[in-house]
Amino acid sequence: MNTAEIDTFTARLARFTDKGLALDDAEALADKLVTRDRANDNRRLCPECIHLQGVGRWSCGNWKQAGIGTRAADTGLAHELVVMLQHCAGFKEQSR
């Protein structure tokens, strides 16, 4: 990794652990995103989005535009969905 990739990796790691992911899981996701960025893949993870709410038990603050279909604050988001690379109509980049 170059310096910019290391800085981005470190910022993502902090964001992901702050959102309740275990350190090992956060490291694996941050590493996965290095590969994604290098490939110019435009899919995203929920922890990169400003609308992800909660820590460990997540909900989407933009659930309607995201197309989740129900009030996500009531049902929560599955871990598998939160850590899956995906296209989301409700995505908004979390500022660094």
GROMACS elastic network, one bead per residue, 0.5 to 0.9 nm:
[ bonds ]
;  ai    aj funct       b0    kb
    1     4     6  0.79898   500
    1     5     6  0.56446   500
    1     6     6  0.61220   500
    1    34     6  0.83346   500
    2     5     6  0.52991   500
    2     6     6  0.62070   500
    2     7     6  0.87528   500
    3     6     6  0.50883   500
    3     7     6  0.62183   500
    3     8     6  0.86281   500
    4     7     6  0.51346   500
    4     8     6  0.61749   500
    4     9     6  0.85018   500
    5     8     6  0.50686   500
    5     9     6  0.59358   500
    5    10     6  0.85182   500
    5    34     6  0.69230   500
    6    10     6  0.60902   500
    6    11     6  0.86079   500
    7    10     6  0.51619   500
    7    11     6  0.62465   500
    7    12     6  0.86224   500
    8    11     6  0.51370   500
    8    12     6  0.61100   500
    8    13     6  0.85037   500
    8    30     6  0.85359   500
    8    34     6  0.85137   500
    8    96     6  0.87397   500
    9    12     6  0.51621   500
    9    13     6  0.60568   500
    9    14     6  0.86981   500
    9    27     6  0.83055   500
    9    30     6  0.56017   500
    9    31     6  0.70276   500
    9    33     6  0.81377   500
    9    34     6  0.73036   500
   10    13     6  0.50592   500
   10    14     6  0.63263   500
   10    15     6  0.87056   500
   10    30     6  0.81077   500
   11    14     6  0.52514   500
   11    15     6  0.62713   500
   11    16     6  0.86617   500
   11    30     6  0.90000   500
   11    96     6  0.71876   500
   12    16     6  0.59636   500
   12    17     6  0.84932   500
   12    26     6  0.80024   500
   12    27     6  0.86341   500
   12    29     6  0.86436   500
   12    30     6  0.59628   500
   12    47     6  0.86613   500
   12    48     6  0.79017   500
   12    96     6  0.86615   500
   13    16     6  0.52104   500
   13    17     6  0.61601   500
   13    18     6  0.84290   500
   13    23     6  0.78138   500
   13    26     6  0.56446   500
   13    27     6  0.60966   500
   13    29     6  0.82311   500
   13    30     6  0.60598   500
   14    17     6  0.53447   500
   14    18     6  0.59927   500
   14    19     6  0.86036   500
   14    26     6  0.83064   500
   15    18     6  0.50536   500
   15    19     6  0.62536   500
   15    20     6  0.89478   500
   15    26     6  0.86542   500
   15    47     6  0.73037   500
   15    48     6  0.80039   500
   16    19     6  0.50928   500
   16    20     6  0.66906   500
   16    21     6  0.57270   500
   16    22     6  0.82923   500
   16    23     6  0.82938   500
   16    25     6  0.86337   500
   16    26     6  0.54903   500
   16    27     6  0.85511   500
   16    29     6  0.84008   500
   16    30     6  0.82323   500
   16    47     6  0.62001   500
   16    48     6  0.82532   500
   17    20     6  0.51067   500
   17    22     6  0.62117   500
   17    23     6  0.62009   500
   17    25     6  0.86891   500
   17    26     6  0.61431   500
   17    55     6  0.89543   500
   18    21     6  0.73309   500
   18    55     6  0.71764   500
   19    47     6  0.71221   500
   19    52     6  0.86613   500
   19    53     6  0.83020   500
   19    54     6  0.68822   500
   19    56     6  0.61922   500
   19    57     6  0.89119   500
   19    58     6  0.84426   500
   20    23     6  0.89561   500
   20    54     6  0.83396   500
   20    57     6  0.80466   500
   21    24     6  0.81670   500
   21    25     6  0.61597   500
   21    26     6  0.57301   500
   21    55     6  0.81926   500
   21    56     6  0.65844   500
   22    25     6  0.52674   500
   22    26     6  0.60279   500
   22    27     6  0.85842   500
   23    27     6  0.60423   500
   23    28     6  0.85569   500
   24    27     6  0.52015   500
   24    28     6  0.62354   500
   24    29     6  0.86946   500
   25    28     6  0.51309   500
   25    29     6  0.61995   500
   25    30     6  0.85941   500
   26    29     6  0.51647   500
   26    30     6  0.60714   500
   26    31     6  0.84989   500
   27    30     6  0.51195   500
   27    31     6  0.60473   500
   27    32     6  0.84836   500
   28    31     6  0.51441   500
   28    32     6  0.61078   500
   28    33     6  0.87080   500
   29    33     6  0.62455   500
   29    34     6  0.88296   500
   29    45     6  0.88933   500
   29    83     6  0.75501   500
   30    33     6  0.51204   500
   30    34     6  0.65972   500
   31    34     6  0.51922   500
   31    35     6  0.68640   500
   31    36     6  0.88376   500
   32    35     6  0.53535   500
   32    36     6  0.63130   500
   32    37     6  0.87780   500
   33    37     6  0.59218   500
   33    38     6  0.84032   500
   33    44     6  0.87318   500
   33    45     6  0.89331   500
   34    37     6  0.52066   500
   34    38     6  0.62544   500
   34    39     6  0.87234   500
   35    38     6  0.51623   500
   35    39     6  0.62875   500
   35    40     6  0.87342   500
   35    41     6  0.87431   500
   36    39     6  0.52056   500
   36    40     6  0.62629   500
   36    41     6  0.52849   500
   36    42     6  0.78663   500
   36    43     6  0.80868   500
   37    40     6  0.50526   500
   37    41     6  0.61839   500
   37    42     6  0.80562   500
   38    41     6  0.77673   500
   39    42     6  0.89108   500
   41    44     6  0.85525   500
   42    86     6  0.83928   500
   42    87     6  0.75148   500
   43    85     6  0.53956   500
   43    87     6  0.50528   500
   43    88     6  0.80355   500
   44    47     6  0.85567   500
   44    48     6  0.69086   500
   44    49     6  0.81310   500
   44    84     6  0.78473   500
   44    85     6  0.50664   500
   44    86     6  0.53016   500
   44    87     6  0.62453   500
   44    88     6  0.75966   500
   44    91     6  0.80104   500
   45    48     6  0.55423   500
   45    49     6  0.72090   500
   45    81     6  0.85029   500
   45    82     6  0.63402   500
   45    83     6  0.57645   500
   45    84     6  0.59589   500
   45    85     6  0.51262   500
   45    86     6  0.65409   500
   45    87     6  0.86054   500
   46    49     6  0.52874   500
   46    50     6  0.84258   500
   46    51     6  0.80501   500
   46    52     6  0.61637   500
   46    60     6  0.85524   500
   46    81     6  0.78682   500
   46    83     6  0.66406   500
   46    84     6  0.78243   500
   46    85     6  0.82362   500
   46    86     6  0.85844   500
   46    88     6  0.89020   500
   46    91     6  0.79089   500
   47    50     6  0.78241   500
   47    51     6  0.86821   500
   47    52     6  0.62778   500
   47    82     6  0.68868   500
   47    83     6  0.75737   500
   47    94     6  0.82749   500
   48    51     6  0.88595   500
   48    52     6  0.80589   500
   48    91     6  0.85606   500
   48    92     6  0.81146   500
   48    93     6  0.60859   500
   48    94     6  0.55621   500
   48    95     6  0.87861   500
   49    52     6  0.58192   500
   49    90     6  0.88830   500
   49    91     6  0.58251   500
   49    92     6  0.52634   500
   49    95     6  0.87753   500
   50    53     6  0.80751   500
   50    61     6  0.84510   500
   50    91     6  0.76925   500
   50    92     6  0.57779   500
   50    93     6  0.59543   500
   50    95     6  0.76912   500
   51    59     6  0.83015   500
   51    60     6  0.56036   500
   51    62     6  0.58977   500
   51    63     6  0.85426   500
   51    90     6  0.81964   500
   51    91     6  0.73581   500
   51    92     6  0.70566   500
   51    93     6  0.87869   500
   51    94     6  0.82371   500
   52    58     6  0.66647   500
   52    59     6  0.60312   500
   52    61     6  0.62436   500
   52    62     6  0.82551   500
   52    82     6  0.87394   500
   53    57     6  0.83321   500
   53    58     6  0.54981   500
   53    59     6  0.51479   500
   53    60     6  0.58757   500
   53    61     6  0.64045   500
   53    73     6  0.85388   500
   54    57     6  0.57570   500
   54    59     6  0.64012   500
   54    60     6  0.87715   500
   55    58     6  0.60904   500
   56    79     6  0.83230   500
   57    76     6  0.65892   500
   57    77     6  0.72863   500
   57    78     6  0.83571   500
   57    79     6  0.82983   500
   58    72     6  0.85486   500
   58    73     6  0.78995   500
   58    76     6  0.55051   500
   58    77     6  0.54044   500
   58    78     6  0.77658   500
   58    79     6  0.81485   500
   58    82     6  0.80757   500
   59    62     6  0.89511   500
   59    63     6  0.80468   500
   59    71     6  0.87716   500
   59    72     6  0.53041   500
   59    74     6  0.80053   500
   59    75     6  0.76791   500
   59    77     6  0.53617   500
   59    78     6  0.89318   500
   60    63     6  0.50863   500
   60    64     6  0.88308   500
   60    66     6  0.81810   500
   60    68     6  0.85601   500
   60    71     6  0.84492   500
   60    72     6  0.57506   500
   60    73     6  0.66149   500
   60    76     6  0.77904   500
   60    77     6  0.73869   500
   61    64     6  0.85671   500
   61    72     6  0.77417   500
   61    73     6  0.75011   500
   62    65     6  0.58242   500
   62    66     6  0.60852   500
   62    67     6  0.87564   500
   62    72     6  0.86773   500
   62    90     6  0.60061   500
   62    91     6  0.81255   500
   63    67     6  0.61805   500
   63    68     6  0.54936   500
   63    69     6  0.72126   500
   63    70     6  0.73031   500
   63    71     6  0.64855   500
   63    72     6  0.59349   500
   63    73     6  0.83404   500
   63    90     6  0.73617   500
   64    67     6  0.52672   500
   64    68     6  0.63619   500
   64    69     6  0.64824   500
   64    70     6  0.74751   500
   64    71     6  0.75340   500
   64    72     6  0.86478   500
   64    90     6  0.78672   500
   65    68     6  0.78908   500
   65    88     6  0.84622   500
   65    89     6  0.60873   500
   65    91     6  0.86661   500
   66    69     6  0.82492   500
   66    88     6  0.56567   500
   66    89     6  0.50889   500
   66    91     6  0.70989   500
   67    70     6  0.83419   500
   67    88     6  0.79560   500
   67    89     6  0.74096   500
   67    90     6  0.77298   500
   68    71     6  0.78412   500
   68    72     6  0.71015   500
   69    72     6  0.79957   500
   70    73     6  0.86185   500
   70    74     6  0.81006   500
   70    75     6  0.77038   500
   71    74     6  0.56667   500
   71    75     6  0.68400   500
   71    76     6  0.84935   500
   72    75     6  0.50582   500
   72    76     6  0.51523   500
   72    77     6  0.66323   500
   73    76     6  0.55166   500
   73    77     6  0.82996   500
   77    80     6  0.83595   500
   77    81     6  0.67254   500
   77    82     6  0.67874   500
   78    81     6  0.53370   500
   78    82     6  0.64651   500
   78    83     6  0.89691   500
   79    82     6  0.51292   500
   79    83     6  0.63619   500
   79    84     6  0.86220   500
   80    83     6  0.55331   500
   80    84     6  0.61489   500
   81    84     6  0.52250   500
   81    85     6  0.83874   500
   81    86     6  0.86721   500
   82    85     6  0.83838   500
   87    90     6  0.89982   500
   87    91     6  0.80540   500
   88    91     6  0.53666   500
   89    92     6  0.88835   500
   93    96     6  0.88676   500
